[in-house]
Each structure stands twice: as C-alpha cells, then as structure tokens.
C-alpha cells in the first residue's frame, strides 16, 4: 500500500468525513476559479444613450410620465432600447451575456434578428479606435450565451450596443471570475440628440452598432440619444416637450420620411421655436428626407420627395430671414449613394446606406458643434 504524505492524509480524511466536503471547497474557491463566471448587472452602473432617469422600465427611452402625453404609438416604440450602449473594461478572453428582450418578435421581414434584438460588441484597439468584435444571434427571448471567445489577451475597453427594435428586460455581462472587470459609467459630455423616423430608429441595420447615430457617436466621440420612432417621427409638440428637457450639444431633426408636405409646412417652424425657447444657443440640424431608391421610375415617390423638401426649405429660409442662427440644412440627395443601391427596400438604408448617411451628416455636425456659444 502506497504511503500517503501528511497533507494528502488530512485531505483524504476530511473527504471521507463528509460527502459535502469536495463541493464546499469548490464553492469557497469560486471567486478565483477560471471555470466560474462572475456576472455583472448593467443596471449597477448604467447605460449611455438614456436621456431620462425616471423611466417606467430601466431601458425605456422616454420617462414614465410621457405615457398618455405622447401618442400611444410613440410611447410603445419608446420602450425599445435603440441607441443605448454600455461600456466596461476587462482582460477576459471570453465574454458572456445574460440578456432578455421584452418581445418574442425577434426579427422583421426586412431586418434580421441581429439588428432587431441582438447585442453588438465593439472594442478599442491599440490606437484607441472602436472596432467591431461580435454580435449575438437571437433565437429566443431569453439568451444566456457567449458573445465573444478566443479574444487576444489584454485589458481593453468594450462597448455593447443594445437592441434596436426590441426592448431590453435585463442585461448582465459575465467574465471568468479570475479575470478583471471594470464598469465604465456613462459619459457626462453633452449628447447629440436625434429625433426621427424608422431610419433614425435603426431600420434596417444588420446590427445595433450600424445605424448612422451610432456610427457618428463613435466618429465624433460623443454620447448619442436616439429618439427615432418608426413610422411616427412627425415633429410633434408633445415629443418636443421631452426634447427640451435634454441638454444636447446639437439637435438633429430627421422626420420628413413620416410626413407629407402639409405637415412639414405646419410643424417645422413651431418645432424649431419650441426647441429655441429652451435652448437658444444649441445648434439644430434639419435633415431632408432621403431619396427613394425607386423615385427614378415611380413618379409618386419622386413627387413626395420634392414636395416635402420644398416645404422644408421654405420653412428653413423663413427662419434664416427672421435672423435665426445655428440652423443647418442637410440636402436629402446627399444621404444615399447616387445609384441608390444602398437600401433594403427602396426606403430604409442597408448598412452601406447608414455608412453613407453618416458621411453626409458628419461634416455638418462637426461644423455645428465647433460654433461658439
């Protein structure tokens, strides 16, 4: 019989003394065991892109008291987590997520589940530039999965963009318990506030980091607040009541795709006046509607673009003539490629379309934010 060392003898005796001993030892070592996952609830340090603290649910985009004040369609869409993101640092080589969305409708006919309901992971490279890493592929309303594995070693900064067309019920991030994890609180810089339609909302990006507000946030190193309401961006005073409560670096108004020329004529100047009354020095960027991809062959599409733009430009010129300053107009013809081959359905941009739209807006936003108060 092999002779046991004193240490082995004591360990063996303890194990024989109780069948729970081995389990107890494993549990006590969980804080340093590489197979154990340390879960962090995002609610503990907050999301960026949330403009109002007093929301009915943590990941809502409008405050609880907006219910009944804005139209029901706007309220329901405001429960989507579009534009929100969370930041953290870790040296983990594998990152896990525990995520639940509010709706079982994970995808749309023209937009994949990765964009509608997915989580989109970016990281900063050695030059400090945000680079894409991975995206979840939702197959169920509740997903406890690995968002990235086999990552190169290094303690680096990460950002996860939340779903565009679904609400978030909860989100936890997990790394091995023997790895570092450092939450990063939302930035305090004044955000770029986007108010718009389904395009601003994110249709039809393949993943949450690809709509133009998110792209511009990375390029300009600014927080963004996305108040796009699919089919319901209409320059409404009821929404304006909440816009004025924010403290932005610039407002971007991009509602024409959901409006007709009569609405544009009736609502544009009152909306600008509403914003100016509370924010007399904040730049306002007015964005014309993108050109329908099929307007070259469908006259009604062309007519809608033309009539909306004429009404928008007339309002813009009137305000300039009245002496209104820090007002910018973006030509709708510049938003998509000249061949219009960058939409999913003739209306909503593809990822390429969002990239082109960001290119069109970036110089205008840089100019607007560079102006002295």
SULPE-V771587 format. One record per backbone hydrogen bond with DSSP energy under -0.5 kcal/mol. NH is the residue of the N-H (numbers start at 1). CO is the residue of the C=O. Records with the same first field share a line. If there is no record, write none. Layout:
BEGIN
NH->CO  CO
END
This chain:
BEGIN
9->5
10->6
11->7
12->8
13->9
14->10
15->11
16->12
17->13
18->14
21->18
24->20
25->21
26->22
27->23
28->24
29->25
30->27
32->29
33->29
36->33
38->175
39->37
40->173
42->40  171
44->41
45->42
46->42
48->85
50->47
51->49
55->53
60->57
61->78
64->54
66->63
67->64
68->70
69->66
70->66
75->71
76->72
77->73
78->74
79->76
80->77
81->166
82->164
84->81
85->48
86->160
87->184
88->158
89->182
90->156
91->180
95->148
96->174
97->145
98->172
99->97  143
100->170
101->141
102->167
106->104
108->111
111->108
115->112
116->112
117->113
118->113
120->161
121->119  134
122->159
123->131
124->157
125->129
128->125
131->123
133->121
134->121
136->119
138->136
143->99  141
145->97  143
147->95  145
148->95
151->93
156->90  154
158->88
159->122
160->86
161->120  159
162->84
164->115
165->116
169->100  167
170->100
172->98
173->40
174->96
175->38
177->33  36
179->176
182->89
184->87
185->183
186->45
192->223
193->191  250
194->192  225
195->252
196->227
197->254
201->197
202->198
203->198
205->202
208->114
210->207
214->211
215->211
216->212
217->213
218->214
219->215
220->216
221->217
222->217
225->192
227->194  225
229->196
230->228
232->229
234->232
240->236
241->237
242->239
243->239
244->240
245->242
246->243
249->191
250->191
251->283
252->193
253->285
254->195  252
256->287
258->255
259->256
264->260
265->261
266->262
267->263
268->264
271->267
272->268
273->269
274->270
275->271
276->272
277->273
278->274  275
279->275
282->279
283->249
284->326
285->251
286->284  328
287->253  285
288->286  330
291->332
293->346
295->292
297->294
298->294
299->297
301->298
302->298
303->299
304->300
305->301
306->302
307->303
308->304
309->305
310->306
311->307
312->308
313->309
314->310
315->311
316->312
317->313
318->314
319->315
320->316
321->317
322->318
323->320
324->319
328->284
330->286
331->329
334->331
335->332
340->337
344->348
345->348
349->203
350->342
354->350
355->351
356->352
357->353
358->354
359->355
360->356
361->357
362->358
363->359
365->361
366->362
367->363
368->364
369->365
370->366
371->367  368
END
